[in-house]
């Protein structure tokens, strides 16, 4: 029995002009490709960054011609469309008018392209901490920021989403509660994160644990430092966090369900150890660890 492909619905005239009037052809390829500043302004990446990401995802997002689709949308256009969506948060219906692609197919393109980008980029820019040489990271952190025994810095980012059908949220919505219940937070609490052995601060014989730096949203722990509260801050206290800013428009995806466990019984002990470690660092930074530009 021969398979007879189902006849496709005819293109609407709006989408039939994609190759000549769509943003990728008329604007990106026609103008922005030769203007570095405008290219970056439009896609939030320069051409070299665009080509780098394209080299990683091109093979996976390239579609071969079929009986139904004789000329598939190019990987370059798919990536440009996805980056424009991330840069602006425009609705798929709005992007459909600009790129001359139906909003339903745009949703498929964006979902598939983002999945490949995550697969390719996360190992490069967000590697599994268990596979990172934390001692080397601590040395690198000290050379760059004059902060010894620090393996990394963390911050929370609140992402706006459209309300799901049932908003169960997260038990303990603060950054600290959510972080400590994450796989990484659990490894820290269970002493399985792989911190290097305690070592002395430079110029002293005082051994302290290796730490992660967070802002005031995170709970003190022997391996997690946070700055002094504004109420008790003094001139010799340093701010320890660095904010990472990545802005997204509300995401309509449903949040995954998860069982959260209470850590209230541990908080007193963890804070006591954390305060002791933080005080050691405080004394170090106003004595042996002071730098010339420190106020």
C-alpha positions, 0 to 999 in steps of 0.5 A: 500500500503506497503512502499518499502524503496529506495535502498541505493547507495553502499558505496564507499570502502573508506567510508566502512572502517570508523569503522576500519580506520576512525580518530575516531576509529584509532586515537581518540579512539585508541591513543588520548583517553589515552593522555590528551595533544594530545587529547586537541591538536587535538580537542582543548578541554580536555577529561572532557570538551569533555564529558561535552559537550557530556552530553549536546548534546548526546540525541539530536544528537543520531540517531536510527537505521532505515531500511536504516541505521542499525548502525548510527554514534555515538554521540561521533564521531559526536561531535569529527568531529564537534570539529575537524572542528572548531579547524582546519577549514578543508574543508568537503572534507578533513575531509571526507578522515580522518573520512571516512564519505562522505563530504555531510553527514559531512555537515549535521552532523556539521550543526545539531551538531552546532545547538544543541551546540548553544542551550545548551551552550548559556544559560550557557555561554552567558545568556540573559543579561536581566536575569542576576543579574547585581548588583551581576555582578558588585560586582563580577567585583569589587572583582576580578578586583578592578573596581567598578560599572562595570557590564561586558566587551565587545569586537568585533570579526571580523569573515571572511566569503566567499563573498555572492552573494550580499555583502550588509555588514553592514551600519557602519561596525565598532564595535561601529556602529554594537553594538549600532544597535544590540538589546543590544545596543538599550536597552542601548540607550533606557535605558531599559537594566536594569542597577542598580541604580547609586551608589557612588564609594568606599571611595567617595560620588560621584555617577556614573552610572554602565558601560560596558567596551569596547576598542577604537572601541566602542563609549563613552556613559554614560554606555559605557567606552572606554580607552583614545586614544593613542594620548592623553593617560597619565600615569594615564589612564588605559586600560579598554578592554580585548580581547577575541580570538576565531579563525574561518576559513571563513564561507560560510553562507550568512549574514542575511539582516537587516535594519540599522538606523543612530545614527549620531544625538545622537553621540555628546550628548552621547560622552559628557556624556561619557567623563564626566563619564570617567573623574570621573573614571579616577580621582578615579583610581589615588586617592581613587581607586589606587591599590598597583601594579598600575604603 
